[in-house]
Amino acid sequence: MKRIPRRIFTAEFKREAIKLVTEQGLTLAEASRKLDVATKSLRTWMDQQERGKLKSSLGASKLTADQQRIRELERELAIAKMERDILKKATALFAKESK
């Protein structure tokens, strides 16, 4: 069985993920799907933030600032591509219905 490498998240990423739920009104499930993160992880981050103990994942400090930024940009790009694909599908569906 192939082992999946452990993903590392910065505290900033975790705070932004929490904002999707608290400020933008997404459910935990919606936000976790959007970010490709386990719902349980997102719930844990929210609990940690409430207790004032939200930190970067183990190993996040091993990454340079450039590596962290690249990782964040790759995640943002993946989200943007997913949103684009959803919009393409919705546009095709609406175009089909209007005919």
C-alpha positions in Angstrom: 0.0 0.0 0.0 1.4 3.4 -1.0 1.9 5.8 1.9 0.5 9.3 1.5 2.8 12.0 2.8 1.6 14.1 5.7 0.4 17.6 4.6 1.7 20.6 6.4 -0.5 23.7 7.0 0.6 27.1 8.2 -1.3 28.9 11.0 -2.2 31.5 8.4 -3.8 28.9 6.2 -5.7 27.5 9.1 -7.0 31.0 10.0 -8.2 31.5 6.5 -9.9 28.1 6.5 -11.7 29.0 9.7 -12.8 32.3 8.1 -14.6 30.4 5.4 -16.9 29.0 8.1 -17.2 31.9 10.5 -17.3 34.9 8.1 -18.4 33.5 4.8 -21.0 31.2 6.1 -19.9 27.9 4.6 -20.6 24.8 6.5 -17.7 22.7 7.8 -18.2 20.1 5.1 -18.3 22.7 2.3 -15.2 24.5 3.5 -13.3 21.2 4.0 -14.3 20.1 0.5 -13.3 23.4 -1.0 -9.9 23.3 0.6 -9.4 19.5 0.3 -9.0 19.2 4.1 -10.6 16.7 6.4 -13.7 18.1 8.2 -12.3 16.8 11.5 -9.1 18.8 11.0 -11.0 22.0 10.3 -13.2 21.4 13.4 -10.0 20.8 15.5 -8.5 24.1 14.2 -11.6 26.0 15.1 -11.4 24.5 18.7 -7.8 25.4 18.9 -8.4 28.9 17.8 -11.1 29.3 20.5 -8.6 28.2 23.1 -5.9 30.5 21.7 -3.7 27.5 20.8 -3.8 27.6 17.0 -0.3 26.9 15.5 1.3 25.7 12.3 1.4 22.0 11.7 4.5 20.1 12.8 7.2 20.7 10.1 5.7 23.9 8.8 8.6 25.8 10.5 11.0 23.6 8.4 9.8 25.3 5.3 11.3 28.5 4.1 9.1 31.5 3.6 9.3 31.0 -0.2 8.3 27.3 0.1 5.3 28.2 2.3 4.2 30.9 -0.1 4.5 28.5 -3.1 2.4 25.9 -1.2 -0.3 28.6 -0.4 -0.3 29.7 -4.0 -0.7 26.1 -5.3 -3.6 25.6 -3.0 -5.2 28.9 -4.2 -4.7 27.9 -7.8 -6.3 24.5 -7.1 -9.3 26.2 -5.6 -9.6 28.7 -8.5 -9.4 25.8 -11.0 -12.2 24.0 -9.1 -14.4 27.1 -9.1 -13.7 27.6 -12.8 -14.7 24.0 -13.6 -17.9 24.4 -11.6 -18.8 27.6 -13.5 -18.1 25.9 -16.8 -20.5 23.1 -15.9 -23.2 25.4 -14.7 -22.9 27.5 -17.8 -23.3 24.5 -20.0 -26.2 23.3 -18.0 -28.0 26.6 -18.2 -27.3 26.9 -22.0 -28.8 23.4 -22.5 -31.9 24.3 -20.5 -32.5 27.6 -22.3 -32.7 25.8 -25.7 
